[in-house]
Amino acid sequence: MLERSHIQSTGFRNVGPVGERTGFELRLRQANYRGTRLSLIEGVTITVDGVLYPAAHNLVRIGSRVYTPAELDAATETRLAVGEYMTVIVPRPGGLAPGVHWVESAIGYRHPYFPPAHQSAVARDARHATIVMA
């Protein structure tokens, strides 16, 4: 079962082989109460310890499929249901240092039933999360 917080306490870890880390990943609960088509996710911006990682550079993994921001925009028939999560993969050479970090997320959503002047809605969350030693 997923936690109430968008940022999940599990799934925050470095990626890539030890000594050659290519970045880190963070598991996020789908923040829309209705579920959403992937094409309506404008991107996910991550901030760790005050360092901003813009959505344009981050990848999103849903199940075993990894999406670039352009591929998310084109995925008009694929849905992320309530109760599912996405993993945001953030490129950062060397990854993050093991320990406790302050993590913030901002998921941009387009809602087809909102007027264009009110687009996009951003779901924000923040919490402490821990990367453990490999």
N, C-alpha and C positions, 0 to 999 in steps of 0.2 A: 504494500500500500504506500502511496506517495504521501509526503508530508504536506501540511497546509502551506508552508512557505513555498514560493516558486523555486527558490534555490534549495535543492535537496542536499542533505548532509552527506549522502553517499554519492560517489561519482566525480568528486573533485580530485584530480590527479594529474601528474605529469604524463606526457606521451612521448614515445620514442625510447630507444635503448638507453640504459644508464650510461652516462658520460656523453651522450649525443642527443639529449632531449631536444625535441622540435617544437614543443609548446605544452599546453595544458588543456584539460577539458573539464567541463562543468555540466552537471545534470540539472535541467530545469523542468518543472512541472508545467504543462500547458496551462497558460494563465487565463484563457478565455472560458467562460462558464458554459459555452455551447460547443466547444470544439471548433476547429477551423480548417479551412483548406490551406495548404502550404503556401499557395500563391498570395494569400492575404497576410502572411508574415513578412513584414518589411525588413526584418533583420533583428539581430540580437547584439547589443553593445554590452560589453563586460568591462567592469572597472575592478582592479585588484590593488588594494593598498594605495589608492589614488591614481594609479596608472590606467589610462583609458585605452581599451582595445576596440576600435570601431567595428560596427557591423559589416562594413564593406570587406573586411579582411577575414572574418570569422566564417567557419563552416558549421553546418548543422547536420548531425547524424540522427536519423529516425529509424529505429530498427537497425538493419545492417547497411542502409543506404546513406551516403554522405552527399549533402547538397551544398553547392556554392550559392551565394546570394542570387545569381541569375537563374540557377536551376530551381530555387525556391519559387521565384516569381513565375516560372513556367509550369509549375506543378499544380495545374488547375483541377485535376481530378483526384489528387491524393489528399487525404484528411488526417489531421492529428486530433484524435478523439479526446474527450474528457477522460482523465485517469491515465493518459499516456504521457510520456516525457520525451524531451529532446535533449541531446547532448551537444553542447556548443564546443567546438574545437577551435582553440585560439593559438595561432602561430606565435611562438616566442622562443627564439633560440636559447637553449639552456633550461627552459621550463621555469618553474618557480622554486624557491628555496623551501625545503620541508619546514612545516610549522603552521601556525595559525595566521590566517590572512583575513582582512576585511574585504568581502566580495559584494559587488553590486551588479545587478542585471537590469537591462531596459529592453523589453521586447516590444517592437513596433508592430501594431496590428492595423490593417485597413478593415473597416466594417462596411460591407456593401449597402447597408441600410442607413448609414450616416451620410449627411450631405458632405460634399467635398471640402467645404470650409472647416469641417470638424474632423478631418483626417490628419494624421493617423493618431490612434490612441496608443499610449505607451503604458505598459504594465511594468512597474518598477518594484524591485525587492532588494534587500540588503541583509547580510548576516555574516557572522564569523564562520569560516570553514577551514579545515585542516588538511594539509598535504602531508602524508607520512613518508618516511624514508622507504626506499625501494628494498 
